Amino acid sequence: MKDVPDRPIKALEREAEISLEIKRSRFVARSFKRTTVEDALAAVKDVQAANRAADHNVWAFRVGLTGEQARYSDDGEPGGTAGPPVLEILKRSDVTQALVVVTRYFGGIKLGAGGLVRAYAGAAKSVLGASGLKELRRMATVEAVLPYAQLAGLEKQASREGFEILSREFAELVTVTVRVPSARVDEYRSFHTNLVGGKFASHVLVEDYF
């Protein structure tokens, strides 16, 4: 099992795009839901290809359980003035599984190092606000075996408690996989044991954040 993070983990509710104008330069920030390094880098290439006329396509992402895999690029802006501020906004927001790309069309007025940091950080913060953030919960996927006669009872309990039935496999017995909050695994397993009279087992397959 993976370690429980010290801080809440958040992800994007939705992908979004916002546009800001700062001293004649236009900054277009886009957010993307991405769960792997490869997918995040592929999205960066797509944005770059679609915005070849832009002066800079600055980006930063965090993926992994706690955002432990993180990268950024200043894409030609002075070192440390673009990518790092975007990444810092992601970190401060406790966001993972997310990529932010800020495209800049230069308007002829230089912003200076401080101005660039504020502009890119502001664009990243604005697009996260437009995306909305949701807190991820630690969930367990539990596999349970039971007779056909008890399936309706399990389904009724799952519906009442908000547990998600992921699959049902029908053979001599029914094998059901259910996603439940990790904090309630013992409660669920106790219910299953009572339902089948202790004759059939249930066990946790995996735990992760959703």
Phi, psi and omega in degrees: 000150181276152179293148178280125180295154179287331183244158177300145178259135181233154177223169180287138172287321184206161172276148185213168176216134177225159180228134178232146173244124181230113181048052175074350174273139178256129179247121178247114182255134179233141177248146182223140172276118178217139185248352179227158177300316183298316181292324179294315180294326177294321178293323177300315180298323179296318179294317179299318181294326182278348184229051183293336181281349181288156178280326182213141170238089183275142182212162174203146176215160173225128174225173185098169185305315182241019183077022185292339175260109185223142177216163177206167175214135174279343179044052174095346174287159178307137185311127176085359185263354188229292181301310180301318177298323178294315179298322180297323177296319176299317181294313180298330181274359181059036184262135171229177183057038185216145175235137173236128176242127178246114181265130180243131170252109186294133183258005176100350180247121179288140183264344185078164183302312181297320179295322178294316179302313181295322182293312182290320177296319179296320178295318179296317180296320181295318182287329175293322177297320179289332181284327186077144181238141177236143179277130179276143180250146176284121184236150178246139173261116186249132176258131183227140177251138181200159176290159179304323186296336181264357184297317181299323179294319178294317181297321179296316180295318180298316179297317181295321185268354181080021175278144183260120175278117184272324181200159175226128177241125186255121175219223175297324173238172177260130174252119183243135172251131186230138177259123182227154175303137182304326181292346183246014181299314181299321178298315180295316182293326177295317177300315181297318180299316179294323182297320184258010178065027178075009184276337184229147187266162169227149180209155181279126177276314184199156173234141179200184180250136181223000000 
